[in-house]
Amino acid sequence: LGFFDVDGLVQDEVAWWTGLMEPPEDVLNLLEFFISRYDNVEKPFLEIDGVDGNGCITLRELMEGLEAMDCHKFDSKKGAKGGATKEARIDSIFRYLDPGGEGSVSREEWAFLGQLWKEFDLSIREFVHFLMLSFGDDLMDAWMALDEDEGGELDEEEWLHAVVSVGYFGPAKVVFALLDSSDDGNISFEEFQVLEKYKPTRTPQ
């Protein structure tokens, strides 16, 4: 019928991809933090597990590891009411990554984040491709179009309005969250320049 022939395939031979809208928001927040600081999801796993680790991460190790990494993604915001505590949010992430409830996250379970990483990477590259088609290779030109009031920073509301105004209708919140590496709710041009590494590599003529 024209579909792929899957007879004989086993799970290990299939590269499963997961949509960015499927996991809880804080799982995506964790991945955003890792992407802004590491090359892959394996590195933070090894860092949290420790030099003499056993290949699994407990809830306590996850909390202590994120603290050591200076992660503030889950800190309670001043003035916020009724929000979950930092500990509760990390606990929720842990339980999501430990679906069997064994009390630890194995390297195989952690690899689920790698599937999400692929989706993030694709989303960012598509956004950069859009900017280059619209404004050319110089990201400064794109930034000047987005930062209309020349304030030097964009909060999330300004960002979402700006990208729509230039014709982008992709996952803009995902891009914003990744670029806001300082977690202060704003994007500066310095943070925006991270997009340089997502430009396509040009083949010499």
C-alpha positions as a printed Julia matrix, in Angstrom:
205×3 Matrix{Float64}:
  0.0    0.0    0.0
  3.02   2.25  -0.21
  3.82   2.32   3.5
  7.18   1.45   5.06
  7.97  -2.23   5.42
  8.29  -2.74   9.17
  8.37  -6.53   9.2
 11.28  -7.74  11.27
 12.03  -4.37  12.87
 12.81  -4.33  16.57
 12.47  -1.35  18.92
 16.22  -0.7   19.15
 16.34  -0.14  15.39
 13.74   2.64  15.42
 14.65   6.24  16.24
 11.49   7.31  18.1
 10.73  11.05  18.04
  8.52  12.72  20.6
  6.49  15.87  20.05
  7.31  18.93  22.16
  3.69  19.33  23.21
  3.46  15.89  24.82
  5.64  16.11  28.0
  4.86  18.34  31.01
  6.13  21.92  30.81
  8.76  21.42  33.51
 10.29  18.49  31.63
 10.74  20.89  28.71
 12.13  23.51  31.1
 14.73  21.02  32.26
 15.7   20.22  28.69
 15.94  23.92  27.84
 18.41  24.33  30.69
 20.53  21.4   29.48
 20.52  22.51  25.83
 21.83  25.95  26.78
 24.79  24.42  28.63
 25.61  20.98  27.21
 26.13  19.27  23.86
 23.89  16.29  24.63
 21.74  14.8   27.4
 24.37  12.21  28.32
 26.73  14.81  29.81
 24.35  16.15  32.49
 23.36  12.56  33.35
 26.98  11.64  34.01
 27.52  14.85  35.96
 24.52  14.17  38.2
 25.33  10.47  38.6
 28.86  11.35  39.67
 32.32   9.98  38.91
 31.63   6.75  40.77
 27.96   6.59  39.77
 25.94   3.43  39.33
 24.22   4.37  36.07
 21.03   5.51  37.79
 19.87   8.8   39.26
 17.77   9.11  42.41
 15.5   12.03  43.25
 18.0   13.31  45.79
 20.82  13.13  43.23
 18.7   15.02  40.7
 17.91  17.79  43.16
 21.5   18.07  44.37
 22.83  17.87  40.81
 20.62  20.7   39.56
 21.61  22.76  42.58
 25.3   22.19  41.78
 24.62  23.2   38.15
 23.18  26.48  39.43
 19.82  25.72  37.81
 17.14  28.28  38.72
 14.47  27.12  36.27
 12.27  25.85  39.08
 12.83  28.49  41.75
  9.7   30.02  43.22
  9.16  33.49  41.82
  8.92  36.33  44.3
  5.34  37.41  44.76
  3.92  34.28  43.12
  0.96  32.75  44.94
 -0.22  29.18  44.95
  2.63  27.88  42.8
  4.35  24.55  43.35
  7.59  24.58  45.3
 10.93  23.95  43.63
 11.13  20.54  45.3
  7.63  19.57  44.13
  8.39  20.59  40.55
 11.61  18.59  40.4
  9.83  15.64  42.03
  7.21  15.8   39.27
  9.95  15.72  36.61
 11.59  12.78  38.32
  8.36  10.78  38.46
  7.78  11.47  34.76
 11.24  10.14  33.89
 10.73   7.15  36.22
  7.46   5.76  34.8
  7.99   2.37  36.46
  8.22   3.94  39.9
 11.46   2.14  40.8
 12.78   5.21  42.62
 15.61   5.83  40.16
 16.06   6.98  36.57
 18.23   4.72  34.43
 20.36   5.87  31.52
 17.81   4.29  29.18
 14.93   6.22  30.79
 16.98   9.42  30.73
 17.58   8.91  27.0
 13.96   9.94  26.48
 15.22  13.51  26.84
 17.41  12.88  23.81
 14.29  12.39  21.7
 12.99  15.75  22.86
 16.4   17.29  22.17
 16.01  16.35  18.49
 12.68  18.18  18.37
 14.16  21.26  20.03
 17.11  21.26  17.66
 14.86  21.0   14.62
 12.6   23.81  15.86
 15.53  26.16  16.45
 17.16  25.38  13.09
 13.88  26.0   11.27
 13.53  29.35  13.08
 17.08  30.37  12.12
 16.39  29.33   8.52
 13.31  31.57   8.55
 15.34  34.51   9.88
 18.03  34.06   7.25
 15.48  33.93   4.44
 13.75  37.03   5.8
 16.69  39.19   6.91
 19.88  37.68   5.51
 22.83  36.08   7.27
 23.46  38.84   9.82
 21.45  38.14  12.98
 21.75  41.8   13.98
 19.38  42.67  11.13
 16.84  40.15  12.42
 17.23  41.43  15.99
 16.65  45.03  14.91
 13.4   43.97  13.23
 12.24  42.11  16.34
 13.33  44.75  18.87
 11.14  47.48  17.39
 11.34  49.85  20.36
 15.13  49.4   20.53
 14.87  48.6   24.22
 17.68  46.07  24.02
 15.58  43.27  25.5
 12.37  41.41  24.74
 10.11  39.79  27.32
  8.01  36.8   26.28
  4.94  38.86  25.35
  7.02  41.23  23.22
  8.83  38.28  21.64
  5.64  36.45  20.66
  4.19  39.61  19.15
  7.44  40.41  17.32
  7.92  37.02  15.66
  4.32  36.97  14.44
  4.73  40.5   13.08
  7.63  39.32  10.91
  5.68  36.31   9.67
  6.88  33.44  11.88
  4.17  31.11  13.16
  6.23  28.21  14.53
  6.87  27.22  18.19
  8.01  30.68  19.29
  7.69  29.91  23.02
 10.17  27.06  22.65
 12.69  29.37  21.0
 12.18  32.05  23.67
 12.68  29.58  26.52
 15.91  28.31  25.01
 17.3   31.79  24.37
 16.47  33.05  27.87
 19.53  31.37  29.35
 19.58  33.72  32.35
 15.98  32.75  33.23
 15.1   36.39  33.92
 12.12  36.42  31.56
 13.87  38.55  28.94
 16.05  37.98  25.88
 19.0   40.27  25.19
 20.91  40.48  21.93
 23.78  38.61  23.58
 21.42  35.71  24.32
 19.9   35.99  20.84
 23.36  35.45  19.33
 23.26  31.82  20.51
 21.37  31.24  17.26
 24.66  31.64  15.37
 25.56  28.03  16.1
 22.32  26.85  14.47
 23.09  28.41  11.12
 23.53  25.86   8.33
 27.12  25.07   7.41
 27.9   26.37   3.95
 29.74  24.07   1.59
 32.72  25.79  -0.13
 32.11  26.42  -3.83
